[in-house]
């Protein structure tokens, strides 16, 4: 029987890497995912080592989610079956300049965080707006519904239209 391991490296931003460097957080992620993490601080690289390809892929998703602004406890939800992670690039919706990116982020966040909170509540998901991306974690159905709602906002739909869409989707069951 082979004793081979699967490995993958993930580059993480400077400020998010410092969180992963905390030993307690690192151990929690390793235990939850049955993986090993090796950190290279100078390069801001996290090497993930796992016994199989699926475990490696899940570990990669968790590290990328932490890198996209999620807490490690939220990111670890990805180790559980039926949970999903999606990353939406604001550049795909016309976010080329700093001002355009800020406008798109603001649409998803809403006044006093109301849009983001409403989408999270309706879809039972966690959303992180970080840099040039919007990331979503939750059940597969919830993530898909949240993705559609976020994309509607990014395409210019009114917030009330998006809330009505979410309400209609949930009332259909």
C-alpha positions in Angstrom: 0.0 0.0 0.0 1.3 3.4 -0.9 2.1 6.0 1.7 1.9 9.0 -0.6 0.6 12.4 0.5 -1.1 15.1 -1.4 0.2 18.6 -1.2 -0.9 22.1 -2.3 0.4 25.6 -1.7 -1.8 28.6 -1.2 -0.6 32.2 -1.3 -2.3 34.4 1.4 -2.3 38.1 1.9 0.0 39.6 4.5 -2.7 40.5 7.1 -4.6 37.2 6.7 -1.4 35.2 6.9 -0.7 36.6 10.3 -4.0 35.1 11.5 -3.1 31.7 10.2 0.3 31.9 11.9 -1.4 31.7 15.3 -0.7 28.1 16.5 -4.1 27.6 18.1 -5.9 28.5 14.9 -3.6 26.3 12.9 -4.2 23.3 15.2 -8.0 23.8 15.1 -8.0 23.8 11.2 -5.6 20.8 11.1 -7.8 18.8 13.6 -11.1 19.7 11.9 -9.9 18.8 8.4 -7.5 16.0 9.2 -4.7 17.9 7.4 -1.3 19.3 8.1 -0.4 22.9 7.6 3.2 24.1 7.0 3.6 27.9 6.9 6.3 29.8 5.0 6.1 33.3 6.5 8.6 35.0 4.1 6.6 33.9 1.1 3.2 34.1 2.8 2.5 30.5 1.6 0.5 27.9 3.4 1.4 24.3 2.3 -1.5 21.9 2.9 -0.7 18.2 3.3 -3.4 15.6 3.2 -3.9 11.8 2.8 -6.3 12.1 -0.2 -7.2 14.5 -2.9 -10.7 15.4 -1.5 -9.3 16.3 1.9 -6.6 18.3 0.2 -9.1 20.2 -1.9 -11.3 20.9 1.2 -8.2 22.1 3.1 -7.3 24.4 0.2 -10.8 25.9 0.2 -10.7 26.5 4.0 -7.3 28.3 3.7 -8.5 30.3 0.7 -11.7 31.3 2.7 -9.6 32.5 5.6 -7.5 34.4 3.1 -10.7 36.0 1.7 -11.7 37.4 5.1 -13.6 34.6 6.9 -12.9 33.6 10.4 -11.4 30.2 10.7 -14.5 28.9 12.5 -16.7 29.9 9.5 -14.2 28.6 7.0 -14.1 25.2 8.7 -17.7 24.7 7.8 -16.3 23.7 4.4 -15.0 20.5 6.0 -18.7 19.4 6.5 -20.6 17.7 3.7 -23.2 19.8 1.8 -21.5 23.1 2.4 -20.0 25.1 -0.4 -17.8 28.1 -1.1 -18.1 30.5 -4.0 -15.9 33.5 -4.9 -17.3 36.3 -7.0 -14.8 38.7 -8.7 -16.0 42.3 -8.7 -13.9 42.8 -11.8 -16.3 40.6 -13.7 -19.0 43.3 -13.0 -17.1 46.3 -14.2 -14.9 46.9 -11.2 -11.8 48.2 -13.0 -11.0 51.4 -11.1 -10.7 51.9 -7.4 -13.9 54.0 -7.4 -15.8 51.3 -9.4 -14.7 48.6 -7.0 -15.7 50.7 -4.0 -19.1 51.3 -5.5 -19.7 47.6 -6.2 -18.6 46.7 -2.6 -20.9 49.3 -1.2 -23.9 47.9 -3.2 -23.3 44.5 -1.7 -22.8 45.8 1.8 -25.7 48.3 1.7 -26.4 51.1 4.2 -25.1 50.2 7.6 -24.4 46.6 6.3 -28.1 46.0 5.7 -27.9 44.4 2.3 -25.2 41.9 3.3 -27.0 41.1 6.6 -30.4 40.6 4.7 -28.9 38.2 2.1 -27.1 36.3 4.9 -30.3 36.0 6.9 -32.5 34.9 3.9 -29.9 32.4 2.7 -28.4 31.3 6.0 -24.9 31.9 4.6 -21.8 33.9 5.6 -20.6 36.6 3.2 -17.2 38.3 3.2 -16.4 41.3 1.0 -12.6 41.5 0.8 -10.5 43.3 -1.7 -11.9 42.7 -5.2 -14.1 39.8 -4.2 -17.2 38.7 -2.5 -17.0 35.2 -1.0 -20.0 33.1 0.3 -20.0 30.0 2.6 -23.1 28.0 3.5 -25.2 25.1 2.4 -25.1 24.4 -1.3 -28.6 25.8 -1.9 -28.0 28.8 0.3 -24.8 29.7 -1.4 -26.4 29.4 -4.9 -29.3 31.7 -3.8 -26.9 34.2 -2.1 -24.7 34.2 -5.3 -27.7 35.0 -7.4 -28.7 37.8 -5.1 -25.2 39.3 -4.9 -24.9 39.2 -8.7 -28.2 40.9 -9.1 -26.9 43.8 -6.9 -23.7 43.9 -8.8 -25.6 44.2 -12.1 -27.5 47.2 -10.7 -30.8 45.7 -9.4 -32.5 47.7 -6.7 -32.1 46.3 -3.2 -35.8 46.0 -2.8 -36.0 43.9 -6.0 -33.3 41.6 -4.6 -35.0 41.2 -1.2 -38.3 40.4 -3.0 -36.5 37.8 -5.1 -35.1 36.2 -2.0 -38.5 36.3 -0.3 -40.2 34.7 -3.3 -37.5 32.0 -3.5 -37.9 31.1 0.1 -41.7 31.0 0.0 -41.5 28.5 -2.9 -39.6 26.2 -0.5 
